Amino acid sequence: MTLMDDSKLAIRGPPGVEILPKVMTHLTFPMEDITKIKKSVGGTVNDVIMGVILYGFQRYLETTHSHGGNRKEMKKSRVTGLVAINTRVLSGLKDIKEMMKPESEAPWGNRFGLLHIPISTANVESPLDFVRRAKKIIDRKKMSREGFITGRLLSYLGREASAKCFYKTMTNATLTVSNLTGPMEKMALNEIPVKNMFFSVSGLPQTLLLTMVSYMGKLRLDVIGVKGYVDCDSLAKCFGECFEEIKEASNAL
């Protein structure tokens, strides 16, 4: 849970921001390039993508006119990204009858926790340092019980208390990140080929949501922002530019 509130940057909206109109844009990254980058730092796909997000979001905050572009002020700011993780012990599809049993090993319903990732504006020597920083943070979080404790605590509090706690955690943070691993092979619905796929979450009391899905050797990053608070096109452009810089730095090793 996030007990401390993030800095009141221009990108953050007022109470009730979840009901405001949203804008969405997306960009895609070749999984082949992501794989090369992760090998260069000994990390994972999640490390690379989180590094791109850290780098791109920092650039957006520093260069967007509405946020002042003041590095000194940004260094003092507290910015947190919430990363949703699956806390189920078992993976894969399970029979619905088994999931509905009281003592099922794979019970019905959502089982997730939240990791709190600080977004820093510190100077770096190489774009790859953002991936290394992301790897260091995520590795530390993996060794902790943060995500599981958060999920268990919410389940013990009851629905009403859990909802209030979850809402407060969301309002205290600046953005949320979530990803899904999609199929490698081409899909079809009623013999109609599926060209792409994405997902979103409604009702989050934040101005920015980043979702990712991998499909057929590509990873799609969707930037979903509240109109008037987030320039989704500019932010997506920052992510794309930073990815290319990270890739170039990786190729230079």
C-alpha positions as a printed Julia matrix, in Angstrom:
253×3 Matrix{Float64}:
   0.0     0.0     0.0
   1.14    3.57   -0.69
   0.82    5.67    2.46
   2.71    8.68    1.09
   1.18   10.83   -1.61
   3.14   11.54   -4.79
   4.13   15.09   -5.69
   1.34   17.22   -7.16
   2.68   17.43  -10.69
   0.6    18.86  -13.53
   0.1    15.34  -14.91
  -1.94   14.34  -11.86
  -5.63   15.12  -11.84
  -8.14   16.2    -9.18
 -10.36   13.9    -7.1
 -12.82   12.11   -9.36
 -10.38   12.03  -12.27
 -11.52    8.48  -13.07
 -14.74    9.76  -14.67
 -13.04   12.22  -17.04
 -12.67   11.48  -20.79
  -9.59    9.51  -21.85
  -7.37    9.41  -24.9
  -5.39    6.38  -26.07
  -2.49    5.79  -28.41
  -0.06    2.9   -28.87
   3.3     1.85  -30.24
   4.94   -1.53  -30.84
   8.4    -2.92  -30.1
   9.93   -5.97  -31.84
  10.48   -8.75  -29.32
  13.72   -9.57  -31.14
  15.15   -6.18  -30.15
  13.88   -6.52  -26.58
  15.55   -9.93  -26.32
  18.9    -8.49  -27.46
  18.68   -5.69  -24.91
  17.78   -8.01  -22.03
  20.74  -10.28  -22.85
  23.11   -7.33  -22.81
  22.2    -6.53  -19.19
  21.38  -10.05  -18.01
  17.78   -9.06  -17.37
  14.27   -9.97  -18.44
  11.7    -8.6   -20.86
   9.99   -6.84  -17.93
  13.29   -5.2   -16.96
  13.69   -3.81  -20.47
  10.13   -2.49  -20.75
  10.25   -0.96  -17.28
  13.56    0.67  -18.2
  11.94    2.17  -21.3
   9.06    3.46  -19.17
  11.4     5.0   -16.59
  13.45    6.68  -19.31
  10.54    7.81  -21.45
   8.43    9.1   -18.56
  11.37   11.09  -17.2
  11.93   12.67  -20.62
   8.24   13.49  -20.94
   8.13   15.24  -17.57
  11.3    17.21  -18.3
  10.46   18.29  -21.85
   6.69   18.85  -21.8
   5.98   22.55  -21.45
   3.03   22.0   -19.12
   5.36   20.4   -16.56
   7.84   23.25  -16.56
  10.88   21.3   -17.73
  12.59   22.21  -14.46
  15.11   19.45  -13.64
  15.86   20.82  -10.16
  12.18   20.74   -9.23
  11.76   17.31  -10.79
  14.61   15.9    -8.7
  12.68   16.87   -5.58
   9.48   15.26   -6.83
   8.12   11.93   -5.66
   6.72    9.89   -8.56
   5.54    6.29   -8.12
   4.41    3.72  -10.65
   2.22    0.83   -9.49
   2.94   -2.48  -11.25
   0.16   -5.06  -11.01
   1.42   -8.65  -10.6
  -0.32  -12.01  -10.59
   0.02  -13.75   -7.2
  -1.47  -17.1    -8.19
   0.81  -20.03   -7.39
  -0.48  -22.11  -10.29
  -0.43  -20.98  -13.91
  -2.38  -21.98  -16.98
  -6.06  -22.7   -17.56
  -8.01  -24.61  -14.93
 -11.38  -26.33  -15.05
 -14.11  -23.98  -13.86
 -15.61  -26.66  -11.61
 -12.3   -27.07   -9.79
 -11.9   -23.32   -9.41
 -15.32  -22.98   -7.76
 -14.54  -25.51   -5.01
 -14.07  -23.95   -1.51
 -10.58  -25.42   -1.0
  -9.42  -25.19   -4.62
  -5.69  -24.76   -5.3
  -6.67  -22.31   -8.06
  -9.71  -20.48   -6.62
 -12.01  -18.35   -8.75
 -11.47  -14.58   -8.75
  -8.62  -12.12   -9.07
  -5.38  -12.81   -7.2
  -2.98   -9.92   -7.6
  -0.69   -7.56   -5.74
   0.98   -4.22   -6.43
   4.67   -3.37   -6.64
   5.63    0.25   -6.01
   8.31    1.41   -8.46
   9.91    4.82   -7.79
  10.49    6.89  -10.93
  13.66    8.93  -10.5
  15.04   11.81  -12.56
  18.68   11.2   -11.66
  21.38   11.69  -14.31
  22.69    8.58  -16.05
  25.73    7.92  -18.22
  24.0     5.59  -20.69
  20.38    4.9   -21.69
  21.05    1.29  -20.65
  21.39    2.53  -17.08
  17.61    2.9   -16.97
  17.23   -0.8   -17.74
  19.88   -1.66  -15.15
  18.08    0.51  -12.59
  14.76   -1.14  -13.42
  16.39   -4.59  -13.08
  17.85   -3.67   -9.7
  14.51   -2.4    -8.4
  12.51   -5.35   -9.73
  15.05   -7.9    -8.46
  14.8    -6.36   -5.0
  11.01   -6.37   -5.16
  11.01  -10.03   -6.25
  13.0   -10.96   -3.15
  10.49   -9.18   -0.93
   6.95  -10.28   -0.09
   5.48   -6.89   -1.02
   3.14   -8.03   -3.76
   1.88  -11.13   -1.92
   1.45   -9.32    1.39
  -0.54   -6.57   -0.34
  -2.8    -9.14   -2.0
  -3.31  -11.17    1.2
  -3.96   -8.05    3.29
  -6.64   -6.87    0.9
  -8.33  -10.29    0.97
  -8.47  -10.26    4.8
  -9.86   -6.73    5.11
 -13.19   -7.48    3.48
 -14.7    -5.95    0.37
 -15.51   -2.45    1.63
 -12.25   -1.9     3.49
 -10.24   -3.43    0.63
 -11.93   -1.12   -1.87
 -11.1     1.95    0.23
  -7.51    0.81    0.73
  -7.06    0.03   -2.97
  -8.57    3.36   -3.98
  -6.33    5.29   -1.59
  -3.25    3.47   -2.87
  -4.19    4.36   -6.44
  -4.86    8.02   -5.69
  -1.51    8.37   -3.91
   0.46    7.07   -6.92
   0.96    8.74  -10.31
   0.45    5.88  -12.77
  -0.22    2.15  -13.1
   1.52   -0.41  -15.33
   0.13   -3.82  -16.26
   1.14   -6.42  -18.84
  -0.01   -9.74  -20.27
   1.86  -12.42  -22.2
  -0.01  -13.09  -25.41
   0.22  -15.97  -27.91
   3.18  -16.39  -30.23
   1.05  -17.83  -33.04
  -1.55  -15.98  -35.06
  -5.09  -16.14  -33.67
  -8.46  -16.1   -35.41
 -12.02  -15.54  -34.2
 -14.64  -17.28  -36.31
 -11.98  -17.64  -39.02
 -11.28  -13.87  -38.95
  -7.53  -13.24  -38.32
  -6.66  -11.22  -35.22
  -4.19   -8.5   -36.23
  -3.59   -7.07  -32.78
  -4.93   -6.98  -29.23
  -4.83   -4.78  -26.16
  -6.57   -4.34  -22.82
  -7.44   -1.52  -20.47
  -8.82   -1.0   -16.97
 -11.66    1.4   -16.22
 -12.3     3.38  -13.07
  -8.69    3.89  -11.92
  -8.35    7.22  -10.05
  -5.23    8.16  -12.01
  -4.55   10.13  -15.18
  -2.23    7.55  -16.75
  -2.39    3.81  -17.39
   0.19    1.83  -19.38
  -0.76   -1.65  -20.58
   1.29   -4.13  -22.62
   0.52   -7.3   -24.55
   2.94   -9.44  -26.56
   1.62  -11.06  -29.73
   3.32  -12.72  -32.69
   6.83  -11.47  -31.92
   5.84   -7.91  -31.07
   4.99   -6.1   -27.87
   2.27   -3.47  -27.96
   2.41   -0.64  -25.41
  -0.84    1.3   -24.97
  -0.74    4.75  -23.43
  -4.13    5.6   -21.9
  -4.36    9.08  -20.41
  -6.98   11.54  -19.18
  -7.64   14.25  -21.72
  -6.16   17.59  -20.7
  -3.66   16.08  -18.25
  -1.65   13.63  -20.37
  -0.43   14.23  -23.93
  -0.54   10.57  -24.97
   1.04   11.2   -28.39
   4.0    13.06  -26.88
   4.48   10.44  -24.18
   4.35    7.59  -26.74
   6.91    9.48  -28.83
   9.2     9.71  -25.79
   8.88    5.96  -25.19
   9.71    5.24  -28.84
  12.75    7.54  -28.89
  14.07    6.18  -25.6
  13.65    2.59  -26.78
  15.75    3.34  -29.87
  18.45    4.97  -27.72
  18.51    1.98  -25.37
  18.74   -0.37  -28.37
  21.64    1.62  -29.86
  23.47    1.61  -26.53
  22.96   -2.15  -26.31
  24.29   -2.69  -29.85
  27.38   -0.65  -29.01
  28.46   -3.05  -26.23
